[in-house]
């Protein structure tokens, strides 16, 4: 039997354990420092309501990813979901993402339309010259929409004084698109949440059913090249290692610490069955409030109660590992860590990939790719899905 070690028991770790465990002649061990599996996607309870730290509804454009999860854990589709953004200067809510349908309702619509009427060739040229996040968005949607929807929200999201500090913006060369309507961004996406009242918890159990799971446990590197680790006082050598924790944390900060932001979650129970409008799941706040968004959990869980639970999300610099920072300097450092990792060593998931945009579906896809490479003995870069490598770096 060949041995695989999974470090971290969140979605990426559990998915990797499941897919590798389905291969012939593989014995899988998963270590998780917490006393439970699931990380931020584990269901918790407050005021009699189930919630996850996030939350994370399942959103994907990949049919195979949805079919995989739905087979193991039935997913209730919610194509009706809507997001709203509150803009204080207009004292109004608009649909999110930013779209053309809402512009006629805006008091500064003439200025917005003037900025949007720029020649397409000039627009694309300005976008190509952008050197930071702010320049990219202003070139894409104009100064007014940027200032209303993007500027303050992004600064508090990343706790920066100016969005010119953010130098990664790897979207289309034609810029950040202005959608044709509030649902345009989700036309090709599958959106859902588990039917089960305990959310994704059953998946974590199913995915690790044939895995040796060690909770309240860490794995310390004894020899990186041979993939030898000390686990509960015993040294064990593995054939493959899949890490889902930050590459700097894994390698004991040998090249320095990577920058992350944490997230503070405030929970509030209201004495009403519902608070948000019927199909609204998230409320975003694009102003100078400390919090970025509110979520009404019952929209996802369909929990029945005469009260409702609202979560308020606040980015904080408290040493947490929720948000890998979108800076080239940090991505370059992460890339150096990946290059230290030997053959048969993978680093996946949000922290493991050091990319904020990694979500549940990406974790599953990365796990599928890891298992495929192991099966075909075609080991690639430690971050296995090439599209997750840093496209902003000029390699």
PEQUIVEN-V980900 format. One record per pair of residues at least 24 apart in sequence whose C-alpha atoms are under 7 Angstrom apart, sorted by the first residue. I is the first residue (numbers start at 1). J is the second residue. If there is no record, write none. Layout:
I	J
I	J
//
This chain:
1	25
1	26
1	27
2	26
2	27
2	239
3	27
3	28
3	238
3	239
3	240
4	28
4	29
4	238
4	239
4	240
4	241
5	29
5	30
5	238
5	240
5	241
5	242
6	30
6	31
6	241
6	242
6	243
7	31
7	32
7	242
7	243
7	244
7	245
8	32
8	243
8	244
8	245
9	37
9	38
9	39
10	37
10	38
10	39
11	38
11	360
11	363
12	244
12	348
12	349
12	363
12	364
12	367
13	244
14	204
14	207
14	208
15	207
15	364
15	367
16	367
17	207
17	208
17	211
18	207
18	208
19	367
19	368
19	371
20	371
21	210
28	211
28	212
29	211
29	212
29	213
30	211
30	212
30	213
30	214
31	213
31	214
31	215
31	217
31	218
31	219
32	214
32	215
32	216
32	217
32	218
33	215
33	216
33	217
33	218
34	215
34	216
35	215
35	216
36	215
37	204
38	201
38	204
41	200
42	200
42	201
43	198
43	199
43	201
47	269
49	309
50	198
51	297
57	192
57	193
58	191
58	192
58	193
58	360
59	189
59	190
59	191
59	192
59	361
60	189
60	190
60	191
60	361
61	188
61	189
61	190
65	361
65	364
65	365
72	203
73	194
73	203
74	194
74	195
75	192
75	193
75	194
75	195
76	192
76	193
76	194
76	195
77	191
77	192
77	193
78	191
78	192
79	191
80	279
81	279
81	280
81	281
82	279
82	280
82	281
83	280
83	281
83	282
83	283
84	282
84	283
84	284
85	283
85	284
85	285
85	286
86	284
86	285
86	286
87	148
87	285
87	286
87	287
88	287
95	182
96	182
97	182
98	178
98	179
99	178
99	179
99	180
99	181
99	182
100	178
100	179
100	180
100	181
101	180
101	181
112	144
112	145
115	142
116	141
116	142
124	174
127	174
127	175
128	173
131	167
132	164
132	165
132	166
132	167
132	168
133	163
133	164
133	166
133	167
133	168
133	169
134	163
134	164
136	175
137	176
140	175
140	176
140	177
141	178
148	286
149	286
150	286
152	286
152	287
152	288
153	285
153	286
153	287
153	292
156	290
157	292
157	315
166	326
166	327
167	327
167	328
168	326
168	327
168	328
168	392
170	391
170	392
193	300
197	301
225	342
240	344
240	345
241	344
241	345
241	346
242	345
242	346
242	347
243	346
243	347
243	348
243	352
244	347
244	348
244	349
244	351
244	352
245	351
245	352
246	351
246	352
246	354
247	334
247	337
247	352
248	337
258	330
259	324
259	325
259	330
260	320
260	321
260	322
260	323
260	324
260	325
261	315
261	316
261	317
261	318
261	319
261	320
261	321
261	322
261	323
261	324
262	315
262	316
262	317
262	318
262	319
262	320
262	321
262	322
262	323
263	313
263	314
263	315
263	316
263	322
264	313
264	314
264	315
264	316
265	311
265	312
265	313
265	314
266	311
266	312
266	313
267	309
267	310
267	311
267	312
268	309
268	310
268	311
269	307
269	308
269	309
269	310
270	307
270	308
270	309
271	307
271	308
272	306
272	307
272	308
273	305
273	306
273	307
273	308
274	308
290	314
323	356
324	351
324	354
324	355
324	356
328	393
331	390
338	382
344	379
345	382
346	382
346	383
346	384
347	382
347	383
348	383
353	383
//
